[in-house]
């Protein structure tokens, strides 16, 4: 089966700077993959190479089996891309721009789909306006409509929710879920780790052009973060010595340990019975902490 | 797949025609005013004091030159404008993302720019046509209409491709402006619009003979008046070679030029 995206040993340099340095990964059909990393990590360079805005220094990128350099047209038909910034077209309305975009893919006669996108992304009342007349959130929605006008099977989202309000962000997440359910594979770059946790089946952590870590968000959290357990006891215990104990005062004890260990294991190591526990608060680690951990290790 | 093969070309062609219509003032009013002024100053006013050139009045001699200048300059500006605006707005990356080839871009932009060139050339001709009747008392009927349109078409297409290619390899707007001022304008103004080669001293005559624009003007002039600088076949060959080189240059620039936004 041809994979939606297959990248092998991809390198891209600008002089001495290696923006992408020997990156390899694949995306499975219907999978949502998050590309995480700080500014300048190489996320946008990677996207630019997939959509042929930049030519790779070496390595290959295949979209549904089509090499993007050798068989660009076939690869482009399967790919939709939402760039970071909206382009200000001074001459045309957003509806006209969608029709032109559809025309480049030979689907300008699909009025129903263009109308569906305008409606689904709440742009119908704005369709006769020019892009500069729209708010930041509307521009972002327009970029998504534009990327989906030819019904691509692989969608690349470069910081799709940067600078938009919470309500719009949530509605865009819902839309991405709908796309995933319809079989579209998604590669998204984001700074919002909450977004990656909510949307992604898998995340790739990239820094200085290299993939530092890959895995499911929950797996990474479990592996690289600490879980905090706050235990309130019915009767206070005498002073304890335990490797995970970070605080003990009166009835309250705070433990911090790897998320890969279970709470049952912890309790079994303590000199108390289950009925001696009055309350238990568990604070799981965040992907943000895992990311920090990876990036600090990579320095 | 066959629909897709032609669709990007037609889409960009239609888009460019729409763009021309959106700036209808620039397209029609500006050449109308400038051709009126040229004809008033050089034709009606100064032209009366200049003797006949190659057997025709100076005013008649001037018309094909001004038509060619207006058309070719407009073709250059239009295709160059597509890239310049796109590089300012960061729209050029979009053309890399969609499935349009360099050949399709070059032809779509070239032909749409030629349509605009014909609008501008047509307006200039119409103004000259009316002035000619006013000053000479007879209508100016093209001697060889097919040749007149052929040379105007090939010249416009060549300048459209040239504008596209030069704007693609330019790394900032100042370079485009410098090309316009130091290369394009001297080529046009020293290309036999206002004078015949026979009127020049030998040195400048030799220099002018290296200017391809001269042969395009000469071809258009032959089509309109039945006279030209040098053999018609030479105009054919040089106009065709100028177009072919411009076209190849535009393809090269589209394939190797930067699609990044100007900083």
Boltz contact constraints between the chains, C-beta under 6 A:
constraints:
  - contact:
      token1: [A, 51]
      token2: [B, 97]
      max_distance: 6.0
  - contact:
      token1: [A, 52]
      token2: [B, 96]
      max_distance: 6.0
  - contact:
      token1: [A, 53]
      token2: [B, 93]
      max_distance: 6.0
  - contact:
      token1: [A, 53]
      token2: [B, 96]
      max_distance: 6.0
  - contact:
      token1: [A, 53]
      token2: [B, 259]
      max_distance: 6.0
  - contact:
      token1: [A, 73]
      token2: [B, 99]
      max_distance: 6.0
  - contact:
      token1: [A, 76]
      token2: [B, 99]
      max_distance: 6.0
  - contact:
      token1: [A, 77]
      token2: [B, 99]
      max_distance: 6.0
  - contact:
      token1: [A, 81]
      token2: [B, 97]
      max_distance: 6.0
  - contact:
      token1: [A, 87]
      token2: [B, 89]
      max_distance: 6.0
  - contact:
      token1: [A, 87]
      token2: [B, 90]
      max_distance: 6.0
  - contact:
      token1: [A, 87]
      token2: [B, 91]
      max_distance: 6.0
  - contact:
      token1: [A, 88]
      token2: [B, 89]
      max_distance: 6.0
  - contact:
      token1: [A, 91]
      token2: [B, 19]
      max_distance: 6.0
  - contact:
      token1: [A, 91]
      token2: [B, 22]
      max_distance: 6.0
  - contact:
      token1: [A, 100]
      token2: [B, 11]
      max_distance: 6.0
  - contact:
      token1: [A, 100]
      token2: [B, 15]
      max_distance: 6.0
  - contact:
      token1: [A, 103]
      token2: [B, 7]
      max_distance: 6.0
  - contact:
      token1: [A, 103]
      token2: [B, 11]
      max_distance: 6.0
  - contact:
      token1: [A, 104]
      token2: [B, 8]
      max_distance: 6.0
  - contact:
      token1: [A, 104]
      token2: [B, 11]
      max_distance: 6.0
  - contact:
      token1: [A, 104]
      token2: [B, 98]
      max_distance: 6.0
  - contact:
      token1: [A, 104]
      token2: [B, 100]
      max_distance: 6.0
  - contact:
      token1: [A, 106]
      token2: [B, 3]
      max_distance: 6.0
  - contact:
      token1: [A, 106]
      token2: [B, 4]
      max_distance: 6.0
  - contact:
      token1: [A, 106]
      token2: [B, 7]
      max_distance: 6.0
